[in-house]
Amino acid sequence: MPSARFCLRPASRRLPRSNTRHHVTTSRPYEELNACITQHAPSPSSSTQTAKTVAIKDNIATKDFPTTVASNILAGFTSPFDATVVRLLRENDYTISTKTNLDEFGMGSHTQSSSHGPTLSPYSRNGIPLSPGGSSGGSAVEVLTGRSWTALGTDTGGSVRLPAAYLGVVGFKPSFGVVSRWGVLAYGHSLDTVGILGRRLGDVSGVFGVVRGWDGRDPSSLTMRVRERIEEAREVRRRRRRRRKKGGVLRIGVPLEYNIVELSPLVRSTYIRTLERLQSVGHTLHPISLPSTKQALSAYYVLAPAEASSNLAKYDGVRYGTRPTDPDSSPRDNLPLYAQTRGQGFGEEVKRRILLGAYTLSSEARDNYFIQAQKGRRLVQRDFDRVFALANPLLDPPHSVPDSDSTGGEQDEGVDVIITPTAPTLPPTIEEVKRQSPVESYMNDVFTVPASLAGLPAISMPVGLSEEEAKGLEQTDVGSVGVQVMGQFGDDEGVLDVASMIEEGQWKS
């Protein structure tokens, strides 16, 4: 078994170019970024950049690395097995290079609430490091700095896409159930999805092809019947596109509700420029309405803590979890073992969400909060089903816009994909994050949560700022904006196809 050690970084100060071609210099050594928790000790002859190395977020089980979920309650824990996604990577000759830092149990948007200390972005503003996003910030930093070829993260409400947007890399969240979650330590069991980060879309697509597929050990894994319906729906889409003028034209949805006042001018201008570029090569833009989007964030922050409260109840210091090392020294040593274990083992953000979830599941509050949030989630899903041309393969019978009218002509057939910003602003500095209230911090997920509630595939693609847009930014600031592509449930390939068009447009510009 290879040895493991805490990550150390070489003293090099230059970062590799991202696929936005934005170059950044930093005076901060790599070890100060605190992106990883443990890694294999490299052999003397090994290169720092191996062709097929994959970093693994530390809430995904690995049998030769500790899996701590960045929490004191699992300090030193090593799983006796690999998660399914890790096993598939190993079987296909990928090397697991490191376990990466995260917000404790994945609960956060900035990777600042880890028991191993916060992760910092290589980018900075006025000498202050920017937020790397979260909770998969460690995985995204590892990819950006070139220490790992690709990385796995988990996305519950945007935890892969937000770090990708803040660091200028690619972050892909597949449809819920397409990739196995067996061996992923749960936060929100109806939301958690294994995602992939990389500097190039082709690298992300390659890893997705390896880890996708049915897994009998994962109860959320899509059945063969659903997978067959996905293929049937994709064939309908191919026929529609062939019938359209200028064969292959995409119908791109532009949701009105995402044009919020909080959208920063730089994000807005980059987003509009991306849409205009796609329109200039023949694709069509269609304004759509997703009215339930306004309730999505509130619904998410009721449902996710409720599920966390249930999932984390097993960490009691008896069956699971590290017991207090010295309970006699505790000022509350008269408390039972269960209370001492959880009080000392969980961080403040995890405790906050457990308490919130326990309250919303209580008999007094369940109807007013949890049930209402579930209804809100269903409305979000119905909004997406209404605007997409593809059928939702989960519905029986599947819902879709009619293929054609009775005369054989084309009807208003809905849109193929939806394109939005990934985040409303450029990344804040770490000092700004510290001053945010929990509610203000939760607002970072406003554009990513709707796809998570509906289980849709979504990807964040970095789009470089123009010279004019970047004039007011320092050389050390991030030079890109994340643009998000969302598709109907199961249409992962369609989302990746549109992402490829965005990436290709970057290189041609």
PEUR-V750172 format. One record per backbone hydrogen bond with DSSP energy under -0.5 kcal/mol. NH is the residue of the N-H (numbers start at 1). CO is the residue of the C=O. If there is no record, write none. Layout:
nh=(NH;NH)
co=(CO;CO)
This chain:
nh=(5;15;18;21;23;26;29;30;32;33;34;34;37;38;39;40;41;42;46;50;53;54;55;56;57;58;60;61;65;67;69;71;72;73;74;75;77;79;79;83;84;87;88;89;90;91;92;92;93;94;95;96;97;97;98;99;100;101;103;104;105;106;107;108;115;117;119;120;121;124;125;128;130;131;132;134;136;138;140;141;142;143;144;145;146;147;148;149;150;151;152;153;155;156;162;164;165;166;167;168;169;170;171;172;173;174;174;176;178;179;180;184;185;185;189;191;192;193;195;196;197;198;199;204;205;206;207;208;209;210;210;211;212;213;218;219;221;222;227;228;229;230;231;232;233;234;235;236;237;238;239;240;241;242;243;244;248;249;252;252;253;253;254;255;256;258;259;260;263;264;268;269;270;271;272;273;274;275;276;277;278;279;280;281;281;282;283;284;286;288;293;294;295;296;296;297;299;300;301;302;303;304;306;307;308;309;310;311;312;313;314;315;316;316;317;320;322;327;329;330;333;335;340;341;342;343;344;345;346;351;352;353;354;355;356;357;358;359;360;361;362;365;366;369;370;371;372;373;374;375;376;377;378;379;380;381;382;383;384;385;386;387;388;389;392;393;393;395;399;401;405;408;413;415;416;417;418;419;420;422;423;430;433;434;435;436;436;441;442;443;444;445;446;448;449;452;453;454;455;455;456;458;459;460;461;461;463;464;465;470;471;472;473;477;481;483;484;485;486;487;488;491;492;495;496;497;498;499;500;501;502;503;504;505;506;507;508;509)
co=(39;24;22;18;21;13;27;10;29;30;30;31;99;99;5;97;3;40;43;48;50;95;150;98;152;100;57;183;62;77;58;68;345;345;71;72;74;62;65;61;182;83;84;85;86;87;88;89;90;89;52;94;54;95;54;38;56;35;135;113;69;103;104;106;70;114;111;33;130;476;128;125;123;428;110;109;159;101;136;137;138;139;140;141;143;142;142;53;53;197;55;195;193;154;158;160;161;162;163;164;164;198;460;196;458;172;194;455;175;175;211;181;59;183;187;188;188;155;153;172;151;170;149;200;201;202;203;204;205;206;207;207;208;178;215;217;218;177;223;224;225;226;227;228;229;230;231;232;233;234;235;236;237;238;239;240;241;246;250;284;251;417;286;253;288;255;256;258;260;424;264;265;266;267;268;269;270;271;272;273;274;275;276;277;278;279;278;250;252;254;290;291;292;292;293;293;295;296;297;299;299;300;302;303;304;305;306;307;308;310;311;312;314;320;320;314;73;324;326;327;330;332;336;337;338;339;340;341;342;347;348;349;350;351;352;353;354;355;356;357;359;362;362;365;360;366;367;369;370;371;372;373;374;375;376;377;378;379;380;381;382;383;384;415;399;391;489;392;392;389;409;405;411;387;251;251;486;253;484;482;482;129;429;430;431;432;433;437;438;439;441;442;443;445;445;448;449;450;451;452;451;173;485;171;459;483;481;462;479;466;468;469;470;474;463;461;420;459;418;457;416;488;490;491;492;493;494;495;496;497;498;499;500;501;502;503;504;505)
